[in-house]
Amino acid sequence: MIKEAKSIILYHRSHRRIAGSLGLFFLQYFFFIVPLFLVVIFFYPYITHVACSLAHAVLAPYFPDATVKILQFPYFLGNASYIDLPGKDPTLFFSLLNALASLALLIFLPTFKKTKHMLIFFTVVAFINFVSSLFFLFFPNRFPYEVVEFSELYIKQQISIWLFIPVITGLAVLPLPSSLASKVITVLVIFLYSLVFGAVRYVVFLFVLGKVSMLYMAIFFFVLGPLIDFVYVVGIYGVYVARLAENMRGNFALWKWS
Amino acid sequence: MEMVITLLKAYLLFTIGVMLVYSVRHYIFTLNRLFGEQRIYYQDILNSDLKTISVLIPMHNEEKVAANILDVLLLADYDKDKMEIIPMNDFSEDRTREIVDAYAQQYPFIKPLHRYEGERGKPAALNDAIKQATGEIIIVFDADYLPPRGILKNIAVSFQDPEVGAVMGRVIPVNTGGNILTRLLDLERSGGYQVDQQARYNLRLMPQYGGTVGGFRRKVLLDLGGFNTKILAEDTELTYRLSIHGWKVLYANRAECYEEVPEKWTVRARQIRRWSRGHNDVMFRYFFPLLTSPFLSFREKFDGMLLLLVYCVPVILLIGLIDSLFLFFWGDMSIFAGIFFLIFIGAYNTFGNFAPFYQVGTACLLDGVSRRILLLPFLIFNFFFNMWYISKGFFDACIDKLINRKAVWQKTERFRTTSNVEPSV
């Protein structure tokens, strides 16, 4: 009993590390992440086509007077699909209303003292919307994009996100002291989430640009684009690491001191 | 106009390059901390004859915390014949003087320094205290800290090594459970010390002396002319001054000490703006001396340079954001196509808090904390907050430099309410 108790007296946490190896990490990365990366490289024409078919199915009923089309553009190894539909230009009154609302937020948000971190985030959002509103107010005919261009760019970005997510999550998750299966599953969950999230967000963006206003394109681009992808990446990573930390409390074999 | 657009695009690529360098640097730190052999500190030579020490505690209106720190320092296991405690009462208008004097009457090795004349601020007070001090080693704690019993030995022991000029211990928030801010700051601290500082120590790069929970050689500082009272970040300045003169700065991960972190966003905003102002001032002064120092290796210089520039990164990103907004409305979205913009944004979210998410996650894992890791996604808000106030601090430093303005020291508000604020003597 005493011997057993003594065997689990551990050194201080300050110099502990995990009982893994860098070589094994690189090996796992090569065999599990690189193939996932290659899957995206070789199958993005198919993935984007599926996403666009879904978007088409959802959006077409809302645009009965116009054609919602699936187009293609050449991109690296193949053709990527994207949606074209007519955008809704804001009226001067709508732009003015948005400008005033954004201005009001820009004035009042900094006066709040609590939750200042969130307020600064929303101030950035209000600022971007304010700039966009002013642009449509003063240069309504000079807005340089149509929905089709935004749509094409979105797909390009989304392909990059799908490529980037296995790379970054593999780097973050694979070195951790856990079973290979759980690590691979975590990477796959994040990747699959990004597939679904990217497709759903595409539909929502196109719907708003087509039915509500083109004015919100800047916010979609700067705030609700890849920035949001990193929130769920970090979120799922956080859940995984929290569970791992909980499990490691009693598992002394995972620690090393040197 | 073509030229302007090209420049704006080039700036964006520059931003991406900077972010990549920092991301790789922090990933190397993370892997080193997870798998690398950890460079053990000097605690195994505790039986040696330790040097005399002077413990300095800068205090300006610290009635809420003064008694706490003196009480815990009285419990320290350091030979009392070899130590003195100098509470530095710097122009206090509250009961700080009264509290400190009560302890001094009881304990002869508590030798307060009351300052009501001359220059104000921590560096000036430290200079006066160092002249009064008799210890070979100066150890500094801010007044809100709660040093554990063995920490003085832990810090002092490293000075048995004649190459060591300064040592930094680890800072851990004591009020972590206060609110969302304190919890997020705890994550930030964890990543910064458990991984960042320890990895830099392991890799023989440049750990940073942080001005508290640390010590330095008194004679060395006096020989180098004492603290520069015009600099807000006297700690960072000391790190670079010692390093470029050939002294080693160490990090002692084992020397853990509790501190009180800000519980209000407004207080945190002032604190981080002041840090940025001070740090960037040091950057202006030491960038070239660092690169030309004959005592530092290439990788020490490279890491030292990245450390010096760390408070410029949020500014670079902020300008990048404005730059990209301009390009967007100009109709030049093509620069964003593909991976470039994504990396830019990814870096935003991952680097925004001085430590990428994988570094913070790893630090929490090594520390053995679990539930707090769930707050990781909330760092996105911290990022914008940091970007804004650090940028303000950067521009403060630029104006200081341009018009030769002297920065005024601002004290961080204390929040302690529960424990004993009355002297125990």
Chai-1 contact restraints between the chains, C-beta under 6 A:
chainA,res_idxA,chainB,res_idxB,connection_type,confidence,min_distance_angstrom,max_distance_angstrom,comment,restraint_id
A,H12,B,R254,contact,1.0,0.0,6.0,A-B,restraint_1
A,S14,B,N253,contact,1.0,0.0,6.0,A-B,restraint_2
A,S14,B,R254,contact,1.0,0.0,6.0,A-B,restraint_3
A,H15,B,Q38,contact,1.0,0.0,6.0,A-B,restraint_4
A,R17,B,L34,contact,1.0,0.0,6.0,A-B,restraint_5
A,R17,B,Q38,contact,1.0,0.0,6.0,A-B,restraint_6
A,I18,B,L34,contact,1.0,0.0,6.0,A-B,restraint_7
A,L22,B,F35,contact,1.0,0.0,6.0,A-B,restraint_8
A,K113,B,T266,contact,1.0,0.0,6.0,A-B,restraint_9
A,K116,B,W265,contact,1.0,0.0,6.0,A-B,restraint_10
A,H117,B,F381,contact,1.0,0.0,6.0,A-B,restraint_11
A,H117,B,N382,contact,1.0,0.0,6.0,A-B,restraint_12
A,H117,B,F385,contact,1.0,0.0,6.0,A-B,restraint_13
A,M118,B,F381,contact,1.0,0.0,6.0,A-B,restraint_14
A,I120,B,F384,contact,1.0,0.0,6.0,A-B,restraint_15
A,I120,B,F385,contact,1.0,0.0,6.0,A-B,restraint_16
A,I120,B,W388,contact,1.0,0.0,6.0,A-B,restraint_17
A,F121,B,F381,contact,1.0,0.0,6.0,A-B,restraint_18
A,F121,B,F384,contact,1.0,0.0,6.0,A-B,restraint_19
A,V124,B,F384,contact,1.0,0.0,6.0,A-B,restraint_20
A,F135,B,F329,contact,1.0,0.0,6.0,A-B,restraint_21
A,P144,B,G331,contact,1.0,0.0,6.0,A-B,restraint_22
A,L153,B,M333,contact,1.0,0.0,6.0,A-B,restraint_23
A,K156,B,A337,contact,1.0,0.0,6.0,A-B,restraint_24
A,K156,B,G338,contact,1.0,0.0,6.0,A-B,restraint_25
A,S160,B,G338,contact,1.0,0.0,6.0,A-B,restraint_26
A,S160,B,I339,contact,1.0,0.0,6.0,A-B,restraint_27
A,S160,B,L342,contact,1.0,0.0,6.0,A-B,restraint_28
A,F164,B,L342,contact,1.0,0.0,6.0,A-B,restraint_29
A,A172,B,Y358,contact,1.0,0.0,6.0,A-B,restraint_30
A,P175,B,L34,contact,1.0,0.0,6.0,A-B,restraint_31
A,P226,B,L342,contact,1.0,0.0,6.0,A-B,restraint_32
A,P226,B,I345,contact,1.0,0.0,6.0,A-B,restraint_33
A,L227,B,I345,contact,1.0,0.0,6.0,A-B,restraint_34
A,F230,B,N349,contact,1.0,0.0,6.0,A-B,restraint_35
A,V231,B,P377,contact,1.0,0.0,6.0,A-B,restraint_36
A,V231,B,I380,contact,1.0,0.0,6.0,A-B,restraint_37
A,V234,B,F357,contact,1.0,0.0,6.0,A-B,restraint_38
A,V234,B,L376,contact,1.0,0.0,6.0,A-B,restraint_39
A,V234,B,P377,contact,1.0,0.0,6.0,A-B,restraint_40
A,G235,B,P377,contact,1.0,0.0,6.0,A-B,restraint_41
A,G238,B,I373,contact,1.0,0.0,6.0,A-B,restraint_42
A,G238,B,L374,contact,1.0,0.0,6.0,A-B,restraint_43
A,G238,B,L376,contact,1.0,0.0,6.0,A-B,restraint_44
A,V241,B,G361,contact,1.0,0.0,6.0,A-B,restraint_45
A,V241,B,L365,contact,1.0,0.0,6.0,A-B,restraint_46
A,V241,B,I373,contact,1.0,0.0,6.0,A-B,restraint_47
A,A242,B,S370,contact,1.0,0.0,6.0,A-B,restraint_48
A,A242,B,I373,contact,1.0,0.0,6.0,A-B,restraint_49
A,A242,B,L374,contact,1.0,0.0,6.0,A-B,restraint_50
A,A245,B,L365,contact,1.0,0.0,6.0,A-B,restraint_51
A,A245,B,S370,contact,1.0,0.0,6.0,A-B,restraint_52
A,E246,B,S370,contact,1.0,0.0,6.0,A-B,restraint_53
A,S258,B,E37,contact,1.0,0.0,6.0,A-B,restraint_54
A,S258,B,Q38,contact,1.0,0.0,6.0,A-B,restraint_55
